[in-house]
Amino acid sequence: MARDSLMTVHDVAAYLNCSPSTVRRMAAAGDLPSYRIGRLVRFRRSELESWLHRSRRGRTADAERAVRDLGQLSLFGEDEQAG
């Protein structure tokens, strides 16, 4: 399947390892990027991959690096941290 080809509800359910009803519910709620073509619902693989990337939970290497770079975002001055 091409990267930007349209996927059906069943394709997306298999891709995300969930049920078709979950895919339909998430699309209807606007949680999954989707297209309505009449009564049909279709999805672009590239948009689903972007959505997955944005929806990732947990700390990423970039987020951890940003916290280190900001000195752990302490509420206390450097003098109070040392003692």
Contact map, one row per residue, 1 for C-alpha under 8 A:
11101000000000000000000000000000000000000000000000000000000000000000000000000000000
11111000000000000000000000000000000000000000000000000000000000000000000000000000000
11111000000000000000000000000000000000000001110000000000000000000000000000000000000
01111100000000000000000000000000000000000001110000000000000000000000000000000000000
11111110000000000000000000000000000000000001100000000000000000000000000000000000000
00011111000000000000000000000000000000000111100000000000000000000000000000000000000
00001111111100000000000000000000000000000111100000000000000000000000000000000000000
00000111111100000000000000000000000000001110000000000000000000000000000000000000000
00000011111110000001001100000000000000001110000000000000000000000000000000000000000
00000011111111000001000000000000000000000000000000000000000000000000000000000000000
00000011111111100000000000000000000000000000000000000000000000000000000000000000000
00000011111111110001001000000000000000000010000000000000000000000000000000000000000
00000000111111111111011000000000000000000000000000000000000000000000000000000000000
00000000011111111110000000000000000000000000000000000000000000000000000000000000000
00000000001111111000000000000000000000000000000000000000000000000000000000000000000
00000000000111111100000000000000000000000000000000000000000000000000000000000000000
00000000000011111110000000000000000000000000000000000000000000000000000000000000000
00000000000011011111011000000000000000000000000000000000000000000000000000000000000
00000000000011001111111000000000000000000000000000000000000000000000000000000000000
00000000110110000111111100000000000000000000000000000000000000000000000000000000000
00000000000000000011111110000000000000000000000000000000000000000000000000000000000
00000000000010000111111111000000000000000000000000000000000000000000000000000000000
00000000100110000111111111100001000000000000000000000000000000000000000000000000000
00000000100000000001111111110000000000000000000000000000000000000000000000000000000
00000000000000000000111111111000000000000000000000000000000000000000000000000000000
00000000000000000000011111111111000000000000000000000000000000000000000000000000000
00000000000000000000001111111111110000000000000000000000000000000000000000000000000
00000000000000000000000111111110000000000000000000000000000000000000000000000000000
00000000000000000000000011111111000000000000000000000000000000000000000000000000000
00000000000000000000000001111111110000000000000000000000000000000000000000000000000
00000000000000000000000001111111100000000000000000000000000000000000000000000000000
00000000000000000000001001101111110000000000000100100000000000000000000000000000000
00000000000000000000000000100111111000000011001100100000000000000000000000000000000
00000000000000000000000000100101111100001111000000000000000000000000000000000000000
00000000000000000000000000000000111110001110000000000000000000000000000000000000000
00000000000000000000000000000000011111111100000000000000000000000000000000000000000
00000000000000000000000000000000001111111100000000000000000000000000000000000000000
00000000000000000000000000000000000111110000000000000000000000000000000000000000000
00000000000000000000000000000000000111111000000000000000000000000000000000000000000
00000000000000000000000000000000000111111100000000000000000000000000000000000000000
00000001100000000000000000000000011110111110000000000000000000000000000000000000000
00000111100000000000000000000000011110011111000000000000000000000000000000000000000
00000111100100000000000000000000111000001111101100000000000000000000000000000000000
00111110000000000000000000000000110000000111111100000000000000000000000000000000000
00111110000000000000000000000000000000000011111110000000000000000000000000000000000
00110000000000000000000000000000000000000001111111000000000000000000000000000000000
00000000000000000000000000000000100000000011111111100000000000000000000000000000000
00000000000000000000000000000001100000000011111111110000000000000000000000000000000
00000000000000000000000000000000000000000000111111111000000000000000000000000000000
00000000000000000000000000000000000000000000011111111100000000000000000000000000000
00000000000000000000000000000001100000000000001111111110000000000000000000000000000
00000000000000000000000000000000000000000000000111111111000000000000000000000000000
00000000000000000000000000000000000000000000000011111111000000000000000000000000000
00000000000000000000000000000000000000000000000001111111000000000000000000000000000
00000000000000000000000000000000000000000000000000111111100000000000000000000000000
00000000000000000000000000000000000000000000000000011111110000000000000000000000000
00000000000000000000000000000000000000000000000000000011111000000000000000000000000
00000000000000000000000000000000000000000000000000000001111100000000000000000000000
00000000000000000000000000000000000000000000000000000000111110110000000000000000000
00000000000000000000000000000000000000000000000000000000011111110000000000000000000
00000000000000000000000000000000000000000000000000000000001111111000000000000000000
00000000000000000000000000000000000000000000000000000000000111111100000000000000000
00000000000000000000000000000000000000000000000000000000001111111110000000000000000
00000000000000000000000000000000000000000000000000000000001111111111000000000000000
00000000000000000000000000000000000000000000000000000000000011111111100000000000000
00000000000000000000000000000000000000000000000000000000000001111111110000000000000
00000000000000000000000000000000000000000000000000000000000000111111111110000000000
00000000000000000000000000000000000000000000000000000000000000011111111100000000000
00000000000000000000000000000000000000000000000000000000000000001111111100000000000
00000000000000000000000000000000000000000000000000000000000000000111111110000000000
00000000000000000000000000000000000000000000000000000000000000000011111111000000000
00000000000000000000000000000000000000000000000000000000000000000011111111000000000
00000000000000000000000000000000000000000000000000000000000000000010011111100000000
00000000000000000000000000000000000000000000000000000000000000000000001111111000000
00000000000000000000000000000000000000000000000000000000000000000000000011111000000
00000000000000000000000000000000000000000000000000000000000000000000000001111101100
00000000000000000000000000000000000000000000000000000000000000000000000001111111100
00000000000000000000000000000000000000000000000000000000000000000000000000011111110
00000000000000000000000000000000000000000000000000000000000000000000000000001111111
00000000000000000000000000000000000000000000000000000000000000000000000000011111111
00000000000000000000000000000000000000000000000000000000000000000000000000011111111
00000000000000000000000000000000000000000000000000000000000000000000000000000111111
00000000000000000000000000000000000000000000000000000000000000000000000000000011111
